[in-house]
Amino acid sequence: MKRFMTRFPRSFAAKAAPALIALALGALMQPGALAQQNNPGAQPVERAQAGGAQWGLGVGVWFDRKPYRAFDDKARVLPLLVYVNEYVSVLGPIVDVKLPSAGPIGFRLRARYAGDGYEADDSPYLAGMQDRDAGFWLGGAATWRNDIADLSGELLADVSGNSKGARFRLQADRRFAAGGIGITPRVAAQWLDSKYVNYYYGVRASEVRAGRPGYEGNAATNMELGVRVDFSLAPKQDVFVDLSATRLGSAIRNSPLVDRSSTTSLRLGYLYRF
């Protein structure tokens, strides 16, 4: 499957625990903050949604440095589509259905496309590996906005049948505005279960080669630092730049497919709001 975007524990009860944490703590962010990781240009539309339905079109350039050995990283030019109303938000690869709030806590049902994975011809070191396809993820998110920082949480499961894994993300961010410029630093932690790690970073018995031993990883937690800068060119036009660095969990770093301990991303774009 060609990529067109950037690329719990064993019992049911253990899986449900992170979900409850996500719903309790995810309320810590303004609407749309979770989406900013994949579509930074969506935020200006989210800020404007109080006046009714808002939508925007634009273009973005995405560059993500993957952790795989000798990986052929390429910049991608992608269209940006944003639509937000009282009940639904479409922010690039994320579609949310808004649920009733409980006091300061807001809840959403979430569908997300995540462009993880690789094709065997992306690196000479991956020759003989089966392609690892991107996944479609479903789950929930909760938000809470406060005067100190906006915090967010989401819990998703892969429903595409590829990794069959689960992922849980917590993020804290705060936007500082001066005129038409906004600066939003963030820190985030993302937990990835063993099924996810094994699918994207494992080496199956049939894929073992000289210099590429078999590998079956455990769950991993990645830590991310990032900053987004958005600037209003005109009342309905925005540009943005988003930079981030992610420290990979040990179960990913230990994979024979990986030759670095961290990854970086650069995203920039232009959005016109109608």
N, C-alpha and C positions, 0 to 999 in steps of 0.2 A: 504494500500500500504506500503510495507516494505521500510524503509529508507536505502539507501546505501551510503549516503553522509551526512556531517554535516548539522547536522541540524544547486481625488485631490480635495479636493474641488468638488463642485457638478456640475458645468457647464463645457462644453467642453473647453471654453476659459480659465477657471481656471486651467484645467488640462494641457492645452498647455503652460501656462506660465512657469512652472518648466522645461518643455522640452526645451524652448528657453534659459533659464538660463543654463541648462546642456550643451547645445551645445556651448554656449558662454564661460562658465567657465571651462568645462570639458577638454578643450585643455591644461589645466595646468599640464598635467602629461606626462611622457614618455610613449611610447607604451608599453602596458602590465601592467601598474601599477594597473589598476582596477582589473585585474585578480589575482593579488597577494593576495588579501584578501582570495580567495578560493583556490588558488594554488600557494603558495609562491615559490615552486621549479621551477616555469616556468620562473622566471626572467632571469637566466643565458642564456636561449635559446633566449629570446627576445633581450638581449644585443648582441647576436651573429648573428642576422638575416641579417645584412648588407652583409654578404658573400654569401647569397643565402638561399635556403630552409634549415631549421634546424628542427630536431626533436629529441625527447628524451623519454626515458622510465625510470621508477623508482618505488619506493615504499614509501609510507608515513604513518605516524601514526597520527591520528587526535583525539584530545580530546576536547570536548566542554561542558562546564557546562551550562545546561539549567536553565532557571529561574523558571520552574514549581515546585510545592511543592513535596517533597519526590521523585524527579525524579531519575530514574535509569540510571545515566550517564555511558556510556561505551566508552572506547577507541576503535577506528576502525583502521584496517590496510587496506589501499587502494592502488590500482595501480595508478601510475602517467603517464599520456600520454600528450605529448606536441608536437605540430607541428606548425611551423611558416614559411610562405613564403611572397612574395610581396603582395598577395591579401587576404590571409586568415590566421587566427591564431586559433589554437585549444589548449586551456590551461585548461586541466582538464574539469571542468563542463561548461566552457565558450567557445563559438564559435563566432568569429568575422569575418565579411566581411569588409575589409578596403575600405574606400571611399576616393575620392580625397581630398587633403588638401587645406586649404585656408590660405596661408602664414604659420605662425607658428601653425595654428590650424589644427589638424587632426580629422577626423570623422570616426565612425564605426557603422555598424549595428551589434547588439549583441543579441545572444541567450544564456540564462543561465539556468542551473538547480540549484535550491536552495532547500537544504534538510531541510526546516523548517517543523514544525509540530510534531506530536506525535501519539502514539497508546495508547488506553485506559489502556493497561496493563503495560505501562511504569511507572506508579505510582499508589499506592492505592487511592490517592486522585482523580485520573482521572477515576476511575471506574464509569461506566454508561455514560461516555462521548463518543460521536462519534469520530472516528479517524479523525485527521486533516492531510491531505496528503500534501506532498511536491509539489512544483509547477514548471512549465516551464515558463520562462519569456522572453519576446521579447521587444526590444526597441533600443535606440541609446546611443552612448557614444561619447565624444569629449575629446581631449587631447591637452595639451600645456606644453612644457618643457622649463624651464627658469633657470637662474643661481642661484636663491634663493631657490626655492622649486618646485617640480613637483606637479601640481594640476590636479585633475581628476573629471569628472562628468559623471553620467549615469542615465538615466530615463528608467524604465522598467515597463511593464504591464504583469500581470499573464494571460497567454493564455491557461492554463490547465483547466480552469473552476472551480478550487478549491476555492481559496480566491476571485478571480476576482478583486484583488486589484492592487495597483500601489506603486512603491517605487522609491525614488530619493536619490542618494548618491553623496556627495562631499568629496574629500580626498586631503590632502596635505602630501607629503612625500619627503624625500631627502636621497639619498644613499651616504654614506661616505666609501671610499675604501682605504684599506691599504694592499698592497701586494695581496694575494689571498682572503682576508677577506672583506666582505661588511657588513655594518651596516646601516639599513634603518628605522629610526623612522617615525611614521605617526600619523596623527590625522584625524578623519573623522566624518562626521555627516550623518545620514541616516534618511530620512523622510519616514514614512509608513502611508498609508492612512487608513481611518476608516474601510474599507472593510477588509484589511489585519489584522488589530488589532482585529476586531470582529471575524474573522475566527479562528485565532490562539490563542486568549486570551479571547474570549467571552464565555459566558455560556448561551445556549439557554433555552427556557422555559421547554423543554422536558428533559433537563439535570440538572435541579435544584434538589438539595438534601439538607438534613440537613447539615448546615455548608458550603454549596456551593450555594450561591444565584445567581440569574440571573445577567448577566453583558453584557453590550453593550458599548464598548469603542469608543473613538474618535481617530483621527489621532495622531501619536506620533513621536517624534524625538529622536533617540538614538545617543549618543556621544561615540566615540571609541578612545582609545589610544593604540598604538601597536608598536612593534619593530621586525624587521626581521634581522637575521644574516645568511649570506650565506658564504660558504667557499669552495674553489676549492681544492679538494684532488689531482687532476691531470688535465691536459689540457681539458679533456672531462668529468670529474666527479665532481659533486657538492653535498654538503650536506647543509641543511638549518634548522633553528629553528625559529619559529614565535610565539610570545607571544602577546596577546591582552586582554584588559579589556574594557567592554562596559557598560556605564551607560544608563539604560533603561528610556524611556520616561514615563511621569506620567500616561498616559492612559494604559500602560502595567503594571507598578508597582501597579496600583490600581486594577488589575484583581484579583478575588478570587483564581485563579489558580496559582498565582505567590507569592512566599514568599521571594524574594530577589530583591534588587534594581539594581544589576549589574550581568553581566556574564563574564566568562573568557574562553579563548581558548589557547590551546597549540598544535602546529603542527610542526612536524619534518619529515625529509625525505631525501632520496638519489635519485639523478637523473644522468643518463648517457646520454650524448649528442652524437649523431651519426653524 
